[in-house]
Each structure stands twice: as structure tokens, then as C-alpha cells.
Amino acid sequence: MIEIGSFIKLQRNKQEMTLGELSDGIVSVSYLSKIENQKTQASPEIIQMLCNRLGIEVDNSQEDLIKQRCEEWYGMLFDSHDKDDIVEHYHEIQELMDKNLSESLMMFEIHKIRYYLVLGEREIALQKINELGEISNSFDNAQLYYLFKFKGNYYSISGDLTQAMHMYKNAEDKLQNVRLEEKEIADLKYVISITHSKLINTLECIEYANQALDIFMKDYNFTRCAQCHNLLGISYRRIKLYDKSIKNFNLALHLGKLEKNEQLIQLTNQNLGYLYSSKGDSLSAIKSYQEIINDKNLYIGEKIETLASLIREYFNIEAFEEAQESINYGLELISELTVQEPYLIFIYIINTYNYLLTEQYDKFENLVVKEFIPFLKKINDYASLIIYAELIAIHYEKQYKYKDATKYYKEANFAYEQISNI
């Protein structure tokens, strides 16, 4: 049963009413505060009057309809759905919730965190997290499970992976006390696996990816299976089990083609490119990256990411003319971006090679030393730090600036030690 006090507090805050405005002529302000905080149980008559003032129906005649609409909407937040469709369904449910006291209300409010994250409204998602935190002491185990999971989603998107993992583990702890569908359990295992991957916890990533994969395979969810195979491919690449890595990427590629999921196909090609690059096979890496660049339907940001990798491979095999052509294309695409922040690392990479190849050495040194390397340190991207610290060190060596060269070789060694210690 929904806690009526929490419900009244949510509706009052949504309508921007003060305690005094809602309680006027019904109860005292202090008594309403006690009702909202579950410190007293008000009579049905008082509840009816408060709901009337809020414009809420106390009967549950539409409960089945609300529950059905909510379940449909929850599913839309995890599958690939048109955002306009998700927003339209949201407003339909919100209209029903605003007029009915529903058992589904609190779960609907919790899922709003996920909804705002899907829409890219991170600040509003945080506001909802804080709002729900004030009444979470009345939540049951299922509600707490989703609250923890969506808070994990928020922290993951915000880049706080340690806090994200903490929240996901809290959600995992609730599994033994909650009856959930297998696909929901698989999704939690999957996001835990992703977080382990980002934290470079390779063995843990493999463990959770396999747990998720087992469930998705039983459900014949080939798209989610392919996502798990990508995670496994990345993990096996990191521990240099290249044959296992290639096998998983090829499985992901096959499933992506089976589902005609272009985004998944190109993600796998990107991962295959990284794999071949790690092996020192630049020609195979270039082939994988070109598969992505040639996709006319690919989003600009994804092309910029791939071009950054492609340019580096061309540079490594001294195909400088091809590298410059790719740089020019990348710069053209960068100018078309409406928001650059998510692609900042790739923009740095493209500009770095551009200044180096066009012999704009002052700009190259300023960019790498004053902006790019500090940025990589800030985000703890030690793998990239090794590459670009060595790049500037080699440059300084060629300029006979041996003291500066030594400094950045030490930076590269330090970054390598950090990866070794993870």
C-alpha cells in the first residue's frame, strides 16, 4: 500500500503549494507535516479533504489501466524507443497520476530518474533523486532496488564510477528480497559488468558479463547478447587473450547483422579496430575503422570518434597523406557539432595530429602540454596518457629538448605503472 503521506507531499511539491496553503481550514501546519512524514495516521475524512484540495481522486477505479500503462512505459526506457514516443507516454501517465491515488505512483516517480537520464536531463534527474531521498524511508524493497539502480545510472553518466558501483551493489543486495523478471536481473548484471569494465576490473567484468549473457541467451535477446560479447571481447583484449577477444567480437558482429542493428555493428567494428591496434596490426585496424566511416547513417560524433582512431593508425604506419585527409574531414565534422563536450578527447586527438603533421609545433606543444595531458590525467585515462606523453617526448627529443623529453617519458612510465597496478 502506498504511504499516503509521501503521496500528499509529492503532489503538494509538484503543485508548488506550501504546507500552509494545503492545510488551511483542514488541519494545522504541524499536523500536515506529521502526515507527510508518516509520523501520524490521519482520518479518512482529512485525507479526502487534502486530496480534494490537490484535485486528486481517492478511488482506484483506474488502477488496472495505470498499472498497464506504467509497465509499458518502464519497458520503453530500456529498449531502443523513439524519445518523442517515450515523452508522449510519460505525459499520458502523468495526467492519470495527477487525478488518481495510485499504487503505481511511487514506482512511477522512481522511474522518472531513468526517464530524465534517457532525455539527457541530468540535473533534473538529480533533483528527483534528492526529492525521493527525503521519503525513501517508506520504500519497500522493490522500490529501493530501482532507486539504487537508477542512482547508479546517474553516477555512471556523471563519471563517478566508484559511487555508481556502490549503488549497483546496493541494488544487487536487494535481489534476494525482491521478485523480478529475469531480464531485469540480467540488465543489472550487465550495467555492473560495464562499470567493472570502465574501472578496468577485467576479471569481474568477465564474470558479470557471462552472468548477463546466460540470461539474455535464454530469452533470445540477440541485441543484448551482442552487447555482452562486446564487453567480453574488450576484457579478453586487455589480458591479451586475442583469440577469445576476436571470437567474441565476431559473435557480436554476427548478432548485430542478424538484428540489422547498425549502431551495434559499428560499435563492434570500433572494438575490433582497437583490438588490431593493440596487436600492432594497423592495416586490419584501419580496415575496421573504414567500415565505420563509410556508414552514411552514422552520427557525426561517432564518426569523429572513429576518425581519431583512424588518424592515429595512419600516423603509426607513416601514411601521412591519408592521415591529413582524415584530419581535414574530422575538422569539418567537428565544426558541425552542436555540443562538443562528450567528444572532447577525440577533438584533442585530431587537433594534436593536425598541428604535428602541419609542423605547427608551438600549437602542438601548447595543446598537448597545457590542455590534452592535464585532461587525460583528470579523467584517469592512463592508456591514452601513455600514447600522447610518448608522442610529445619523441617530439621534444627530435627538437633536442632532452630535459622536456625525459619529463614526458617519465609521465608515460607513470601512466603505465597505474595500468599495471589496476
C-alpha positions in Angstrom: 0.0 0.0 0.0 1.3 3.4 -0.9 2.1 5.7 2.0 -0.5 8.4 1.8 1.8 11.0 3.5 4.5 10.5 0.9 1.9 10.8 -1.9 0.5 14.1 -0.5 4.0 15.5 -0.1 4.9 14.7 -3.7 1.7 16.2 -5.1 2.0 19.3 -2.9 5.6 19.9 -4.0 4.6 19.3 -7.7 1.9 21.9 -7.4 4.2 24.3 -5.6 1.9 24.6 -2.6 3.1 25.5 0.8 2.2 23.5 3.9 0.0 26.4 5.0 -1.8 26.6 1.7 -2.7 22.9 1.7 -3.6 22.7 5.4 -5.6 25.9 5.6 -9.0 25.2 7.1 -8.4 21.4 7.2 -5.6 20.8 9.8 -2.7 22.7 11.4 0.6 23.1 9.5 2.4 20.9 12.1 -0.2 18.2 11.8 0.1 18.1 8.0 3.8 17.9 8.3 3.4 14.8 10.5 1.0 13.3 8.0 3.5 13.8 5.2 6.4 12.4 7.2 4.4 9.3 8.3 4.5 10.3 12.0 0.7 10.1 12.4 -2.2 8.4 10.7 -4.9 10.9 9.7 -8.6 10.0 9.4 -10.1 9.1 6.0 -12.1 12.4 6.2 -8.9 14.5 6.5 -7.2 12.6 3.7 -10.3 13.1 1.5 -10.2 16.9 2.1 -6.5 17.2 1.4 -6.8 15.1 -1.8 -9.8 17.2 -2.9 -7.7 20.4 -2.5 -5.0 18.8 -4.5 -7.5 17.7 -7.2 -6.9 14.0 -6.6 -9.4 11.2 -6.8 -9.1 8.8 -3.9 -10.9 5.9 -5.6 -8.8 3.3 -7.5 -11.2 2.7 -10.4 -8.4 3.3 -13.0 -5.7 1.3 -11.2 -5.5 -1.5 -13.7 -5.2 1.0 -16.6 -2.5 2.9 -14.8 -0.5 -0.2 -13.9 -0.7 -1.4 -17.6 0.4 2.0 -18.9 3.3 2.2 -16.4 4.6 -1.3 -17.3 4.6 -0.4 -21.0 6.5 2.8 -20.3 9.1 1.3 -18.0 10.0 -1.2 -20.8 10.4 1.7 -23.2 13.1 3.3 -21.0 15.4 0.3 -21.6 14.8 -0.6 -25.2 15.6 1.5 -28.2 12.5 3.6 -28.5 11.8 7.0 -30.1 12.2 9.7 -27.5 9.1 11.5 -28.7 7.1 8.3 -28.1 8.6 8.0 -24.6 7.7 11.6 -23.7 4.2 11.2 -25.1 3.6 8.1 -22.9 5.0 9.9 -19.9 2.6 12.8 -20.2 -0.4 10.4 -20.6 0.6 8.5 -17.4 1.4 11.8 -15.5 -2.1 13.1 -16.3 -3.6 9.9 -14.9 -1.4 10.1 -11.8 -2.4 13.7 -11.2 -6.0 12.7 -10.9 -5.8 9.4 -9.1 -4.3 7.9 -5.9 -2.5 5.0 -7.5 -0.5 2.2 -6.0 1.9 2.7 -9.0 2.7 6.3 -8.2 5.9 5.8 -6.2 7.4 3.4 -8.7 6.5 5.8 -11.5 8.3 8.6 -9.6 11.4 6.5 -9.2 11.4 5.6 -12.9 11.4 9.3 -13.6 15.1 9.3 -12.7 15.8 6.9 -15.6 13.4 8.9 -17.8 15.3 12.2 -17.3 18.6 10.4 -17.9 17.4 9.0 -21.2 16.4 12.5 -22.2 19.8 13.8 -21.2 18.3 15.9 -18.4 20.9 15.1 -15.8 20.3 18.0 -13.4 16.5 17.2 -13.3 17.4 13.6 -12.6 19.5 14.7 -9.6 16.6 16.8 -8.3 14.3 13.8 -8.5 16.9 11.7 -6.7 17.1 14.2 -3.9 13.3 14.6 -3.7 12.8 10.8 -3.4 15.7 10.6 -0.9 13.5 12.6 1.6 10.8 9.9 1.5 12.8 6.8 0.8 12.4 5.5 4.4 8.9 4.5 3.4 10.0 2.5 0.3 9.6 -1.3 0.0 12.5 -3.5 -1.3 11.4 -3.3 -4.9 11.3 0.5 -4.8 14.7 0.6 -3.1 16.1 -1.7 -5.7 15.1 0.6 -8.6 16.1 3.7 -6.7 19.6 2.3 -6.1 19.9 1.1 -9.7 18.9 4.4 -11.2 21.1 6.3 -8.9 23.9 4.0 -10.2 22.9 5.1 -13.8 23.1 8.7 -12.7 26.6 8.4 -11.2 27.8 6.3 -14.1 26.7 9.0 -16.6 28.2 11.7 -14.3 31.6 9.8 -14.4 31.6 8.9 -10.7 32.2 5.2 -11.3 33.0 4.3 -7.7 29.7 5.7 -6.5 27.9 4.1 -9.4 29.3 0.7 -8.4 28.3 1.3 -4.8 24.7 1.9 -5.9 24.6 -1.1 -8.2 25.9 -3.3 -5.4 23.2 -2.0 -3.1 20.6 -2.9 -5.8 22.2 -6.3 -6.2 21.8 -6.8 -2.4 18.1 -6.3 -2.8 17.7 -9.1 -5.3 17.3 -11.8 -2.7 14.3 -9.9 -1.2 12.5 -8.9 -4.5 10.8 -10.9 -7.2 12.0 -9.5 -10.5 11.9 -10.7 -14.1 15.0 -12.5 -15.3 15.6 -9.8 -18.0 15.7 -7.1 -15.2 18.3 -9.2 -13.3 20.3 -9.6 -16.5 20.2 -5.8 -17.1 21.6 -5.1 -13.6 24.4 -7.7 -14.2 25.1 -6.0 -17.5 25.4 -2.5 -16.0 27.6 -3.9 -13.2 29.8 -5.5 -15.9 30.1 -2.2 -17.8 31.1 -0.4 -14.7 33.8 -3.0 -13.9 35.0 -2.6 -17.5 35.3 1.2 -17.1 37.1 0.7 -13.8 39.4 -1.9 -15.6 38.3 -4.6 -13.2 38.7 -7.1 -16.0 38.0 -10.4 -14.3 34.9 -9.0 -12.6 33.7 -7.6 -15.9 34.0 -11.1 -17.5 32.1 -12.7 -14.5 29.2 -10.4 -14.7 29.0 -10.2 -18.5 28.8 -14.0 -18.6 26.0 -14.0 -16.0 24.0 -11.5 -18.1 24.8 -13.3 -21.3 23.4 -16.6 -19.9 20.0 -14.9 -19.2 19.8 -13.0 -22.5 20.6 -16.2 -24.4 17.6 -18.0 -22.8 15.4 -15.0 -23.8 16.8 -15.0 -27.3 17.6 -11.3 -26.9 20.3 -11.2 -29.5 21.0 -7.4 -29.2 21.7 -7.7 -25.5 23.8 -10.9 -26.2 25.9 -8.9 -28.7 26.4 -6.1 -26.1 27.7 -8.8 -23.6 30.0 -10.3 -26.3 31.5 -6.8 -26.9 32.3 -6.5 -23.2 33.9 -9.9 -23.1 35.9 -9.0 -26.2 37.2 -5.9 -24.6 38.1 -7.7 -21.4 39.9 -10.6 -23.2 41.8 -8.0 -25.3 43.0 -6.3 -22.1 44.5 -9.5 -20.8 45.9 -10.3 -24.3 43.7 -13.4 -24.9 43.4 -12.1 -28.5 41.8 -15.3 -30.0 39.0 -15.2 -27.4 38.6 -11.5 -28.0 38.2 -11.9 -31.7 35.8 -14.8 -31.2 33.5 -12.6 -29.0 33.7 -9.6 -31.4 32.8 -11.8 -34.3 29.8 -13.2 -32.4 28.7 -9.6 -31.6 29.1 -8.6 -35.3 27.1 -11.7 -36.4 24.3 -10.9 -34.0 24.3 -7.2 -34.9 23.9 -8.1 -38.6 21.2 -10.6 -37.7 19.2 -7.9 -35.9 20.1 -5.3 -38.6 21.4 -3.0 -35.8 23.8 -0.6 -37.5 24.8 1.1 -34.3 25.8 -2.2 -32.7 27.7 -3.3 -35.9 29.7 -0.2 -35.9 30.4 -0.3 -32.2 31.8 -3.8 -32.7 33.9 -2.6 -35.7 35.3 0.1 -33.4 36.2 -2.5 -30.8 37.8 -4.8 -33.5 39.9 -1.8 -34.6 41.1 -1.2 -31.0 41.9 -4.9 -30.8 44.0 -5.0 -34.0 45.7 -1.7 -32.9 46.6 -3.4 -29.6 48.2 -6.2 -31.5 50.2 -3.8 -33.7 48.2 -4.8 -36.8 47.5 -1.3 -38.1 46.3 -2.4 -41.5 43.5 -4.6 -40.0 42.6 -1.8 -37.6 42.3 0.7 -40.5 40.1 -1.7 -42.4 37.7 -1.9 -39.3 37.7 1.8 -38.9 36.9 2.4 -42.6 33.9 0.2 -42.3 32.5 2.7 -39.8 33.5 5.8 -41.7 31.7 4.6 -44.8 28.4 4.2 -43.0 26.3 7.2 -44.2 23.8 6.8 -41.4 26.4 7.2 -38.6 26.0 10.1 -36.2 28.6 12.9 -36.5 30.0 12.3 -33.0 30.6 8.6 -33.7 32.4 9.4 -36.9 34.7 11.8 -35.1 35.5 9.1 -32.5 36.4 6.7 -35.3 38.4 9.3 -37.2 40.5 9.9 -34.2 41.5 6.2 -34.1 42.0 6.1 -37.8 44.3 9.1 -37.9 46.5 7.5 -35.2 46.8 4.3 -37.2 47.7 6.2 -40.4 50.3 8.1 -38.4 51.8 4.9 -36.9 52.4 3.5 -40.4 53.6 6.9 -41.7 50.7 7.2 -44.1 50.8 11.0 -43.5 48.8 12.0 -46.6 45.9 9.7 -45.7 46.2 10.9 -42.1 45.9 14.5 -43.2 42.9 13.8 -45.4 41.2 12.2 -42.4 42.1 15.1 -40.2 40.6 17.6 -42.6 37.4 15.5 -42.7 37.4 15.4 -38.9 37.8 19.1 -38.5 34.9 19.6 -40.9 32.7 17.3 -38.8 33.8 19.0 -35.5 32.6 22.4 -36.8 29.1 20.8 -37.3 28.8 19.6 -33.7 26.3 21.4 -31.6 27.8 20.1 -28.3 31.5 19.3 -28.1 32.0 18.2 -24.5 31.2 14.5 -25.0 33.7 14.3 -27.8 36.5 16.4 -26.3 39.1 13.6 -26.2 38.6 12.9 -29.9 38.8 16.6 -30.7 42.1 16.8 -28.8 43.5 13.8 -30.7 42.5 15.2 -34.1 44.0 18.6 -33.4 47.1 17.1 -31.9 48.0 15.2 -35.1 46.9 18.2 -37.2 49.4 20.5 -35.5 52.1 17.9 -35.6 51.7 17.0 -39.3 51.4 20.6 -40.4 54.5 21.4 -38.4 52.7 24.0 -36.2 55.0 22.9 -33.3 54.2 25.8 -30.9 50.5 25.0 -31.2 51.2 21.2 -30.9 53.3 21.7 -27.7 50.8 24.1 -26.1 47.8 21.9 -26.8 49.4 18.6 -25.6 51.2 20.0 -22.6 48.8 22.6 -21.3 45.4 21.1 -22.3 45.4 17.5 -23.5 47.7 15.7 -21.0 46.1 17.5 -18.0 42.7 16.5 -19.4 43.8 12.8 -19.6 45.1 13.0 -16.0 41.8 14.4 -14.8 39.7 11.6 -16.4 42.3 8.9 -15.4 42.7 7.8 -19.0 46.2 6.2 -18.5 46.1 4.2 -21.7 45.8 7.5 -23.8 48.2 9.2 -21.5 50.9 6.7 -22.4 50.4 7.3 -26.1 50.4 11.1 -26.0 53.1 11.6 -23.4 55.4 9.4 -25.5 54.3 11.4 -28.6 55.3 14.7 -27.1 58.5 13.1 -25.6 59.6 11.9 -29.1 58.9 15.3 -30.5 61.0 17.1 -27.8 63.8 14.6 -28.5 63.8 15.5 -32.2 63.9 19.2 -31.1 67.0 18.4 -28.9 64.9 19.4 -25.8 66.1 16.4 -23.8 65.1 17.7 -20.4 61.5 18.0 -21.6 61.7 14.7 -23.4 62.8 13.0 -20.2 59.9 14.6 -18.2 57.3 13.2 -20.6 58.9 9.7 -20.9 58.5 9.7 -17.1 54.9 10.7 -17.4 54.3 7.8 -19.8 56.1 5.3 -17.4 54.0 6.6 -14.5 50.8 6.0 -16.6 51.9 2.5 -17.5 52.5 1.7 -13.8 49.0 2.9 -13.0 47.6 0.5 -15.5 49.8 -2.3 -14.2 48.5 -1.7 -10.7 44.8 -1.8 -11.6 
